[in-house]
Every structure is written in C-alpha cells, then in structure tokens.
Amino acid sequence: RMQAWERVLQGLGRAPVATRASLVMVTAVISQRLACAVADLSAWDPCWDMKQVYGRGLHITRPGVHQTLLNCGRGSSDDDSVLATKVKLVESMWRDVAAQRILIVCNTVSRCEQVVRALQACRAGVTPSQTLLPRIIGFHEVMPAVKRATALSSFCHPSSEEATARSGPPRLLVTTGRALRGLNLADGPRQKPIDHVIEFDFPPDGAAYIQRLGCATRGSQTPARVTLLTLEPHLPYARSMLAHDARGEEINPDPR
C-alpha cells in the first residue's frame, strides 16, 4: 500500500500544474513514512510549495466512551480454543438486554465469516423462551454489493415489528475494519445508536484503532461501550495504546 501511494505522489510531482493551482490532500490518519513522502514533493519539483497542517487532538477519545480490555488467554488467534473463548464472551454480552445494536469488528474476511458461523451455532442452542434471539448479520468487502446493502439495511433499520416493540432482539453486525471505512451507523431516520463495539480482534495498528473507535463516538447519542478482546502476548501493546489514548497523546498510525 505504501508503494502504491509513493507512485501516485511521484506522478503528481511530475504532472504539469497550472499556475496558482492548489492541491489539498486530506486524511484522518497518516503514517510517518507517507508524511515524509508527501513532504518530498517539493524536492521533486521546486514549483511545489508544500505545507503540512496537523490537527492535534482530533482523535482524542470522546468523553463518555468506556473501554474495557479483556485478556482471552495464551495461544494464537487461529486456535480453536481462543475462538471458542471469544465467542463465549460475545454471547454473554448480547444477552445483555440493554445492548440493542452491537458491532463486532474482525481483522480479516475469513475471521469475520468464522465468527458469524460460530455465533449462529450459539444462537441455535438458545431456547427462544429464555432470551430474545439476536440477529447475526455478516458484512465485509468481499460480499457482493447487493448483499452488503441488504446486510447494512438490516442492521441499521429495524423491521416494522421491532420499531413498534419496546425492546426488540439485539442486532449483531460482524464486520471487518476495512468494510467499516466511511460508514456512519450512528444516526439517521429510524436508526438507533450503536450500544456496544466489540473488537473481536485487537486492531493491528494505531490507524485501525482510531478508525474503529470512531464507530463508537459518531452521532449525537451517548457514546457506545467498547470492549477489546486480546491475547496475553499482545497485552503490553494493547495496554500501551489505550494508555496513550487515555492521556490524550498522539497515537502513531503506523508503529513501524
């Protein structure tokens, strides 16, 4: 991805530009390597008058967001025992009747599909009279556009029965961080705010952490609760990132 950006920037540096033309590049997060590549535009062509403007504090956690870090044990994320432990935790969370809309974020498409199947198996083992059965909805970038639109509508907009009910069944959207980019799931006609964001896989870097946390803070409603599931070997990195965020310090989007 970095090499692709560098090719684009080099092309901009060589392209003929009209006198007094302005080019504005805006991004929510930017790695240090890419920032240096942008700064080098002026080195490729002296005509470029390059300025970088940073808005410090734009990604400080919004007041009211409650983050919980859970240690899911040793092992790798591919272990069946780790998957079972995390799914059990998610099951206990959707049984909380106060959470109507739950966002479950995974790092990969394969993990997303794996979690959907596991949660559907849990749902099948629940007696309907014991609790309201949740709606498990998968959403990722490999799905056809029509299916993505249907899944998103199913999560964002309650059915007519749910809209009139005082407390309908919880809706769980299992997705990837990439599929969430640019989506606003918090506000809109007949839409309820997201109650809980569950990081099934801890974000791989600072950029993913910032982007996913934004899903909990968008809109005018009370920020969602955030639960981050991680493994024991990754705890130092996870705790360090949350500590930086809690102090309002800048989070490096690219730890490399």
Summary of the structure (lengths in Angstrom):
residues: 256
radius of gyration: 21.0
end to end distance: 14.0
largest distance: 72.2
contacts: 671
relative contact order: 0.17
helix: 41%
strand: 12%
